[in-house]
Amino acid sequence: HVYGDFVTVGTNNKTPSSGILIQNCHFDTAGRQGIALTDASQVDINNVTLGNTGADTFDLESSSPPQGVSNVIIENTTSFGKGAVWFSAGGNANSNTGNVVVRNNTMTSTQAGDVVNLWAPAGYTKDKFTFTGNTLRAGASTTVSALQLTRASNMKFDNNSVYFANRGKSSDYTHEAAICAYQRSNVKAIAN
């Protein structure tokens, strides 16, 4: 149990952390984020089990220029228990967050918010995100989306299974949003 994040990767100066491997770990109960990347590149998160977070499970949250997060692979993870958003890439103004691959991950329970939330302030974008082969679970609500995209570009969502709480696959229930996109370009959602 920790009051803050399980893992935070960032910097206190102008050089981002790089060449980071987070592998074969089990984390349970955080007061804030599961794994937070604030200023990092070349990060591999592999075979990690984590859950019961106070906020987001995976959070790419660079908060001021020139910070950014790039060249990230998140694969073969299992998440469980409570949390807010499963994967969030937001943060304040910065155009340096992208080139992220999220593949073959499993959510065993729903969380309170969107499954994937990519957003950037006006004038910026979140670029080059790929989600493939994941099993994802969204809470049942008229305000929860499987994918919430705001100013995202070159995003691919391919061969994922998305379930809403107690309701089955997203295609079975049309009153919840499977994809909610604002001011985005080149977004591909491919059904399996």
C-alpha positions, 0 to 999 in steps of 0.5 A: 500500500502506498499513498502516491503512485506505485511507480513514477518515471520522470525528471527533475531537470531537462533530460527525460528518463530513458531506457526504463524496464518495469517487469514481473511486478505485483502492485496492490493499492495506491492512493494515486496512479498505478504507473505514471510517466511524466517525462520519459522515453524508451519505457517497457512495461511488461508482465505487471499485475496492478490494481486498486488505484486511487486514480488512473492505472496507467497515466502519461501525464507530462505537465509542462513543456518540454516534458513528454512521453514517447516510445512506450510499450505496455504489454502483458499486464493484468489490472484488477480492482478499483480505479478511475481511468485505465489508460490516460494520456493528458497533462498540460500543454505539450506536443511531445507525447506519443508513439505508444503501443498498448498490447495484450493487456487484460482488465479483470474488473471495471473502473469508474471512468473511461477505459482509454482517455487521450486528450490534449489542450487546444493547439496540441495533439496526442499522436501515434497510439496503438491499442491491440489485443487487449481485453478491456472493461468499461463501467456502465454509465451514460458518461463513460466511454471505452475510448475518449479522444480529444485532439488525438491523431494517428490512433489505432484501436485494433483487435480489442475486446471491450465489455461494459459492466454486466452487459457484454461486448460494447456492440450489444449496448448502444446507449453507452459510447464505445468511441467518443472523439473530438477534433481528431484525425486518422483514427482507426477502430477495427472490430474483431 
